[in-house]
């Protein structure tokens, strides 16, 4: 709290979710430090902050890398609640992880109570095409059903790593602007609602 | 807790006739911390009853400033007290089971609450309707409502630290360094130890009530408290207030207190001590810790008798009622405190680092300690959030603490790696000795000649700079003429030095490479070795029973070959080194004159040397790791070769068999 970002600098809170071993930490570390960690070490929870330039504007991104394992589900809600955008990651080489995204999505929607929360479906390990188990069409179908973008990444080759984070930040940003204008123009909002009611009547 | 009332009513039907309605009502909010003590009192017999009366005396004093608290904690006990003495026989049996039960209930309730919290989010409106319907659950609902409008909820009122069971106070207001004391107690003791020892009548003089109450509120609300703006009397009064508000005596309960009293009344000192030690060891952990800290702290007070005007007697007079023990018992505890709490030492509490603090610890131990504190803090935040106290501030804190933990973990890993590698290389140096070192440098020269070249370059880079600096200083301090005749010399020296060395080094590298090429063409080695071993194997093939033995033999043969080649290389390199050393001494001899002539400023030299040394250290480390990998690779090669040979052998056998057929 002592080191709050400048009032002008926006802060976007991103949360990584997905099953264990799909590469949430790998994506995060690649984005944060340009490093690829080969050996797997289950995460409990980790948080990072980075200043980035998003469309010529300096912003801060807070990334919370959560545990994929169910063991830590108890503390997950506390994090989900404070997230502003979610990267829901699965591994294209593991169908189970893809199936699990459904549950993560539901959990997030339940905690956030918001169907339009900034959200990206991310298929990681795109460098392992020969081991692919989840085909593109399948993943795209799900993302369309949810109304969210689908991106395939490789934490190893850094393919689309920046893209997913920046795309999500853009969504969060536009969402915030929306919310602001909604709360500022409450009068208008009410007028609209009243109109609607009239129509119903 | 609920199980008691039916039980009791069975034995004494109608006893609670007037009460039972109220009781069931009460159970609705029995998870409230205040409620437990009253029930406890219910079970503790006459003796406790007396104590409570004493207690209430203080409590009513308290009441002036906190009437609410008084009603909440004390009034239920008042109403039940009249009945408690009727079944003293049951108290002992129940006490323990009830305690366990209480704990279980606590966690159950936590879970329940969490669940409800979730539900709450989904069906907020319905719940509110429910609330109107079920007025009996009013209190529970109120809390939930509070949970929902996060910003207005007051953790200080819902989950206070003052006036709850000690264990709970410890959990809620934790010290994050592993000492199981409520933070408020720790802070008070720290503060008094630091600033109170010169105050006349410490603990006797009480502070302004409003200040103490203010601090009490801050602690209840988990605010960061800065005591430095208050005088030590506020700290003593706050500590006394905390102890007094504990629903149970610091010595667990009346029963245990009486055992302590008996022990303290023993005439024989040694026996008294052992008995007290024994009794203390039976206390719950948090009670033990609190007792130890308070008694040791009070003992420190007696050491400052001159300034505080408080000796053991006056301390006992002042504080025995607060600690719910007799004058004599407190004196005995003070007298024996060194033996009783031999393994406890008061230490000043250093809270977890605030986030954004630039100075993370550097050593592995310090990082690990800080990490433990932060983890403890994090789990406490989670606990508070899970209990429904979700505020923007707390959420932010959660992320920040998490971030700090991540930073610490990363730092820990890097430090570990660094220390690990230096440690390993040290070990290796020790193990291999001089020969090994030679070996290592050889390996490196062969495998990474490029690196070696860069090593040479890096080695000499700082030198020209130093010379430039040198020249400047020369020009400042010397005449122009002097300067002119000086620089060529220096330049000459410079030019000569790297050039000659470079040439000789690269030459030697080339030589080494040639040598290794001659020796180490892998195919050749394999062929040669396989030729030999095949012969051996053929000769002994019949006698070899197991594949395993065969493999071992092959590996042994490979290793012997490796040893041989390495030995020859070492010898070669030694010759080379000797040659180079001779070359160097010659050069040194030539150089010794020009070096002596110019007035080399020592500082410049020193800087250059330091840089070189640092550079060298870095390179040594790199070298060591490379050597390790080479050794590992070599071993792997040996294994593979052995496998290869076995394969070959079996193939041959097959061929032979096929031919025969």
Interface residues (C-beta under 8 A of the other chain):
Chain A: X1 X2 X3 X13 X45 X46 X47 X48 X49 X62 X64 X74 X75 X77 X78 X79 X81 X82 X110 X111 X113
Chain B: X118 X121 X122 X354 X355 X356 X382 X385 X386 X390 X393 X395 X396 X397 X398 X399 X400 X402 X403 X405 X406 X409
